[in-house]
């Protein structure tokens, strides 16, 4: 769907949007370490706080004695789960019209822990972090250890403990067509299992906050809550009901929050400090360490797939069944229903489908990242490769044979962008498909290839309010709230403003203000596509006002004027030009600046992604090449090629960075795995030495290419790109092509050797 509803959506010439190597507004600050995150705040007389944490996979506090801890020199306060202040806060949250975001289970200090190392029972406030730790060790706790489950399959056993909800009631089934008839039509029927290992979130910057209360020198009477370390965007949804503060009494000062990949959950360490600061009368800091934030990013899942296909490679019937670990209760159980409906096979002409998705609550951790729907798409490249191996076809030909055209599942065509992506990738990879286990490299290792395609997912669910202002200093200002969370949407927005106003990219200033309205960090790719569409409309309106003000100066009509390089010029005589700022504070106004400002509220048309793959526009492709050492079991990804149709690249650096990030997620399928002791529910690898996240040293080349069809729904036909490209099962497909054995992630050397019968 092209950008037809908005202004200049079909713009043919771009001078700012899509340019390579445009410096980021905050890149220097971040790269040099000058950027200050919320938890970097230091205030006079600041106190420190730490939670007691559960040593058990699931447990309840039966009793607690904090007397020795309170007596420790340097301890200022200890707040327990049954404290009147906590109980009152819990009641306020329960009665709030907008519930706090987080898996809080109704309490900022719970009396029951759903997972090992979760905050429970008490929080200690002391003059140093070390005294907090010492005091926690002095707290005497009477634990009621509860039965736990850390594996979804175990949660379905007849004797499994019920963790808040019966998993048998959390299943969703979606059926279309006549599946039974489809299988009767098939020449071949193949069934296979695949699994997705549980992977960790490994957030680079710690979650936490520093809070204090004081009279705002510019505010009305009454104490204002100041808080560093919580998003100025979504933090209010939690803080307002908990502390009964209106926005004029809530100052969220954090700009930098580190790289969060769709992490929307507010941690207790971020929510507790206002209470502690109010009780102690001093600033209080509470911060998680890395282990405290070592929660799963993606759930464990087990899938069984049955496919029926013809001798020419056409898939005619699909039956899928997936069991997924949803983590601790309350975390995104709705994802199962979405995944059951949004099967990757919806992108094929196969209309005979049955998909069942079973959500199982476990005690594995809080799924803090919303990565659920994309990863069920891992079944598609495996299915296509199995068909290719069975029939002796190239997997690319299998994909093109089955994908439906742009308009519907019965459209016999192929999305043009997908054809372009495949052809570009085929050439870049020097693609030469071969049957499994038939190509040995000169160094003796086995060669393997894999391919996958997906629809580029994105949203257009939420509206935005964008403002563009031209000031007397000849600069263009875009006020926005932040935070800066590793999402460079604001940079893309600034390029759109430069494009529409005819300003130099460096003349567009991102003006951060925690009380601004605009927040380009919506779910999916809303922040850089839908918000940019709204920003485009605001910039167009601002340019219209500028030309109307400039017209008398030129003794011309507004339509006789245009802009370039932050100058207004006469079309018939480009040499007659004036800077933008020339038209602010003109005759009759003395030295007063009269800013030229335009605001636009709205959102672009709905995306075709909402039609769950049955209508296709922008697509993406990935190609992977591996070398497998059959003597050591070692697997090396020798090359990734990613060819993606983003509709329109808004900021090239962000585009390339997202594709690299997606391949890091994908390569994680060779090494990443969260390991638990099933008997106790305790995590066994909670640091970056034991948890094997791939690093830059593990990668071969990653080549990225853009194919711009302008087919997206948002700004200039832009779309989201990276969600479905992150595919931990993808390298497993290449390993299967290399050695003829399918190995579930993580594809570690011992698994390779075992599959080859060598250990």
ROFILUM-512665 format. One record per residue (C-alpha): residue in one letter; x negated, y negated, z negated. Coordinates in pm, whole numbers, plus 50000, padded with zeros to 5 digits. Last residue first. Layout:
BEGIN
AXYZ;...
END
This chain:
BEGIN
X470315392047949;X469555395448319;X472965406248446;X473295376148677;X476195362348473;X474105367148158;X471205348048315;X473505319148407;X475115318948063;X471705318147894;X470615289348119;X473605267548021;X476595260748243;X478665242747980;X481095248548128;X482675280948253;X480565302048487;X481775314948822;X479275338048990;X478245338649358;X474775325249282;X474565291749466;X478235286649554;X479165294349195;X476545269049078;X478125242749304;X481555249849156;X480135247548805;X478795212948898;X482435201348942;X483815215648616;X482745184348426;X484755162448666;X484705124548629;X485995113948970;X489595114448852;X489145083748634;X486655064748851;X488455045649122;X491065019449053;X492585001149346;X492114970149559;X494494959649839;X493344923349830;X494224923049457;X496504952349372;X498544978749550;X495674997249713;X495265003650086;X492604977450168;X490875005750364;X487444999450213;X485105029350231;X482475024049964;X479315044749927;X477365058149633;X474205079149634;X473185094749306;X469615108149326;X468455134749081;X469505132848723;X468215148048401;X465875119148317;X468795094748328;X470255113048031;X472605142447998;X474385146047661;X473225176947481;X474705175547132;X471985187846898;X469665158246945;X472425132947004;X474015139746667;X477125157446546;X476455193546634;X477935218646391;X481375203746331;X483105219146029;X486465236346078;X485675260745797;X486125294945956;X485895282446314;X482445267246261;X482585241646538;X480575233546851;X481245204147084;X479795212047423;X477885191847680;X475175208947887;X476025216548248;X479495200948249;X477875168548135;X476855164548496;X480425153548566;X480545127048295;X477245113348423;X478735114548773;X481655093148659;X479265067748506;X477365064848832;X480625058449014;X481635032248761;X478285014548790;X478515012949168;X481924996249155;X480874972948874;X477844961249069;X479964956749383;X482534934049223;X485924932749395;X485494962749624;X488664966849831;X490844997449862;X488535015449622;X487885042249888;X485105063049745;X482135082149878;X480055097849604;X476935117649683;X475265136049398;X471875152549447;X469445177449302;X471645188749015;X469235212448845;X470275245148685;X467905266548479;X468715303348442;X465025311448393;X464515337948663;X467535329248880;X466455292848906;X469515274649037;X469275244249267;X472305221849287;X474075199149537;X477215179349459;X479605160049683;X482315136749557;X485315122249735;X487765093949667;X491225084949790;X493265053349846;X496775058749989;X498745089649910;X502415095949834;X503235128649658;X500235123849430;X502185115949117;X504535089049252;X503155064948993;X499915065749192;X501815046549459;X501185015249254;X503944991749147;X503844957049297;X501384932349144;X501884916948802;X503274884648663;X502444851348499;X500564823448673;X498904792848525;X497464762548702;X495214735548563;X493584704348700;X491964688148397;X492594651448338;X489324638848193;X489554604548035;X486794580148129;X489114553748272;X492484567348375;X493654541648624;X491514553648911;X490194589448887;X489614610548576;X489474642748778;X489284640649157;X485494637949175;X485154669748969;X485874691349273;X482874677649459;X483464654649757;X483314660450132;X483274641350459;X480714660950657;X483384686750732;X485094662050970;X488284676851116;X488684700550822;X488134672850568;X486154686150272;X486684695149906;X483524708249741;X482904737049502;X480884755349771;X483774752850019;X487244737850006;X489914727650256;X491734696350366;X494164687150646;X496934706950471;X496694682950177;X497534653850409;X494954627050475;X493794593750341;X490704612450219;X491054599849862;X494824602249893;X494534639749978;X492344649249681;X495154651949427;X497254673849659;X494154694049748;X493454701249382;X497064710349306;X497094736049590;X493734749449473;X495184755449126;X498144774449271;X495814796749472;X493674802549162;X496724812848956;X497844837049227;X494384852549247;X494314856148869;X497514876548888;X495944899449147;X492754900748939;X494844912648644;X496224941048855;X492814951048992;X490024945948738;X491894949048409;X494694971248535;X492144997948621;X493415023748374;X494895005548078;X494564967948060;X491334949847977;X491774916448153;X493014896947849;X494524862647920;X496304845747631;X493474826247470;X493244826247091;X489964845247073;X488474820447320;X485864830647577;X485374806747867;X484304825848175;X482814798548393;X483214797148770;X480494774648912;X478054803648953;X480384820149205;X480364788649416;X483854775549464;X486254779549754;X489204780649518;X490414814749636;X487024831649655;X485594816249338;X488724826749148;X488424862249286;X484774862849180;X485774852548827;X488304880748810;X485684906448903;X483454893848622;X486384895048378;X486954931548463;X483464941248352;X484584967748105;X481754976747868;X483894964447582;X483574926647612;X486644917247412;X487914894347549;X490264865247501;X490104846747827;X489904810847946;X488844807548311;X487004775148379;X486004759848712;X483064736048707;X482634701648856;X481894686348515;X485274669048536;X487194701048486;X488994725848711;X491204750348519;X492474785048607;X494974803348385;X496134839448395;X499134854648218;X499244892048273;X501944918048329;X501574954648228;X502254986348422;X500154982748731;X498085014048688;X495265032148856;X494335066448983;X492165072049291;X493585103249451;X491125131549433;X488555149549641;X486085176449554;X483045192349709;X480425216949590;X477105229749720;X474585255449600;X470995264949674;X469225293649499;X465685287849372;X462695303749542;X460645272049596;X461505272149968;X465235271949882;X467365303149898;X470685302950078;X473095332350075;X474465333749720;X477925320449806;X478685315350175;X477145284650338;X478185248750393;X475735226050570;X476265189950458;X473445165550530;X474655149650205;X474895114850357;X476435128350680;X479105149350512;X479765121150267;X480525096050542;X482735120950724;X484545130250406;X485145094350301;X486385084350647;X488835113550656;X490005104750306;X490585068550407;X492695079150702;X495075099150480;X495745131550673;X498835137850885;X501495164650860;X503675143750622;X505755169250431;X504165160350098;X504995123950163;X503915091250329;X500115092250337;X499595126550494;X499235159350312;X496015176350212;X495895213250304;X493775217550617;X491555188150525;X490635205050198;X490075239050357;X487935222850628;X485765206750363;X485425240550189;X483885254750508;X485635287450591;X484625323750538;X488185333350440;X487625344150079;X484795319450018;X486855290150150;X489935300049947;X487795302449632;X486255268649713;X489655252549753;X490825266749421;X487685255449236;X487855220649389;X491495217649277;X491255231948924;X489165202348806;X492265180648847;X493295189548494;X490635164348403;X492355132548506;X495395135348277;X493705136647941;X491055110447886;X492775086247655;X489815083847421;X490075086747045;X491085123147046;X490985126046669;X489195157246558;X489085194946593;X491855200446339;X494275213846598;X497515204046770;X498335225447070;X499765211047392;X500935237047642;X501175227348009;X503105247848263;X502995240648636;X505045257648905;X504555248449266;X506055256249606;X505725223049791;X502275230549933;X501545201350165;X498705191049935;X498295160349712;X500815174949468;X498275202949426;X496405179949188;X499275185748945;X500905154348810;X504095169048662;X502495193048414;X499855166848346;X502395140948236;X504215165048004;X500925175147847;X499795139147798;X502695132347565;X500755148747283;X498575117547273;X497185120146920;X499875124146659;X498515155546507;X494745160546519;X493305173046845;X495425178547154;X493735211447242;X495065222047578;X496675253847709;X497185253148084;X499285274748317;X499335269548691;X501315286548968;X500635276649326;X502225287349654;X501655281050026;X497975271350049;X496955269550414;X493535285350473;X494185299250823;X494745334150682;X497545320750464;X497385311750096;X498805321449757;X497335306349444;X497425317349080;X495795295248819;X495005302048455;X493825273348240;X492145269047903;X491575234447764;X489295218147511;X490155181647479;X488155152147610;X486525124647411;X486095145647101;X485075127346784;X481535117646683;X482555084146536;X481645092546176;X478465109446297;X477335077346465;X477735056746147;X480995039746069;X480945004345934;X482554986345639;X481574950245562;X483254929045295;X483314891145260;X484154880844904;X487274875344692;X487094911344570;X490704921344625;X491234900544940;X487944912145088;X488844948545019;X492224945045187;X490724926745485;X487994953645508;X490294983845549;X491344980645914;X488034983246097;X486685012045888;X490075028545933;X489405030446306;X491505013746576;X492295037146864;X492265023647219;X489185040447363;X489575039447741;X485795043247783;X484315020747518;X480905006247594;X480094980447329;X482394957747130;X481094923047209;X483454893547169;X484544896646808;X486104866746635;X489534879646541;X491094850046356;X494524857646212;X496464830346033;X497894814646350;X498644849846474;X500994856646186;X499824876245885;X501674903045691;X498494922345610;X499384956445748;X502064944145987;X499764918746157;X496544938846142;X497504968646356;X499054952146659;X496664923146612;X493674945046699;X494844948947059;X493204918947221;X490944901846969;X489364936246927;X488014943846585;X484434939446469;X484584905446303;X487564895046094;X488734861645957;X492064862745774;X493414827945706;X494464816445360;X497214790745334;X497974755445446;X497954749645821;X494874753946032;X491914733346150;X489714738845845;X491024774745820;X491334781745448;X489484813445358;X489724851345371;X486864874545469;X486354904645689;X483444924245844;X484434953246065;X483654988246179;X483155010046482;X479535016846569;X478165009446915;X477195036047167;X480415056547148;X479455093247175;X482975104747274;X482265141847247;X483165170047483;X485505199547441;X484855225347710;X487085227348013;X488065262448106;X488845281048423;X490715312948497;X491415328248836;X494205344449033;X494095350749407;X496925359249645;X496245364250016;X498495365950323;X501055343750152;X504735342950251;X505775364049954;X503865339749729;X505825310749870;X509145328549821;X508365332549451;X507345296049418;X510505282249575;X510145244249577;X509325224349267;X508725234248905;X507455214948603;X507065230448261;X506165212747937;X505055228347608;X504985211847264;X507585233047087;X505435264547077;X502765242946914;X504855240746592;X504155206146454;X502485194246132;X499615218746166;X501395252146157;X498915278246040;X498205306346286;X499725340446208;X501475344546542;X498435331946738;X498975299646929;X496595278446720;X493825303746781;X494085296347151;X493805258947083;X490575262746888;X489775242146578;X492495255146346;X492645248345975;X493985263945657;X494105239045369;X491475233045102;X493095217144799;X490245196444663;X489695183744309;X487365154544361;X484725140744124;X483315108144254;X479625105444166;X478425112744520;X480575084044645;X478825060944399;X475395069044540;X476575062344894;X478115029044798;X474925020044609;X472975026144928;X475345004545133;X474564975144903;X476564952144671;X479354977144626;X482844985844749;X483845022544744;X486705037044950;X488835065244820;X490895096144896;X490065104645255;X488115092745557;X487605121345802;X484355141045787;X486135173845873;X489555170046028;X493165164145924;X492285148445590;X494975144045326;X495295116645067;X494935090445335;X493335056045290;X494745033645567;X497875054345543;X500755065045766;X499105093345957;X496535067346068;X496025081146417;X495565045946539;X497535016746682;X499645000746415;X503405003546465;X505354975046619;X508674970246438;X506884973846106;X508684993545834;X506165021945815;X503264997345825;X504704977145538;X505235008845335;X501655019745389;X500464985345282;X502464987444960;X501015021844889;X497505008944949;X497974979344716;X499545001944452;X496475025244458;X497365061244544;X494765065644818;X492045051144600;X490295017444593;X486945015344417;X485624980944332;X482424961744257;X479834989344224;X476404973944165;X475654993143844;X477445026443844;X480365026643599;X482915028043880;X481305059944014;X481395076243673;X485085067643631;X486175078543980;X487965110643880;X490165125044154;X493015149744180;X494795171344431;X493155155444737;X494175174545049;X492005193445294;X491435202545657;X488095210145820;X486395204745486;X483685180845367;X486245152645371;X484905117345361;X484725091745080;X484745058745254;X482065032145249;X482124995145169;X479584967045160;X479694932745000;X478734899445157;X477514872644917;X476574850245213;X477694864245550;X476114888445799;X477864898146122;X476204925746323;X479314947446284;X481214925146522;X478604927746792;X475974901646862;X474484899647208;X470884888047195;X469614922947270;X467904912347592;X470124933347819;X473354921947653;X472604884747665;X471254886948019;X474314906048140;X476804881847986;X477944863048294;X476994891348527;X474584883648808;X476004888349160;X473904916549302;X476184926649588;X479084905449709;X482494922149699;X484414890149632;X482304858849679;X482214850250049;X485064871150182;X486714868050523;X489834886850634;X492284876850360;X495224901150374;X496274894850015;X496114857550078;X498964851049835;X500764881349694;X503414905449818;X501414920150104;X498504935549915;X498334968050114;X500005000050000;
END
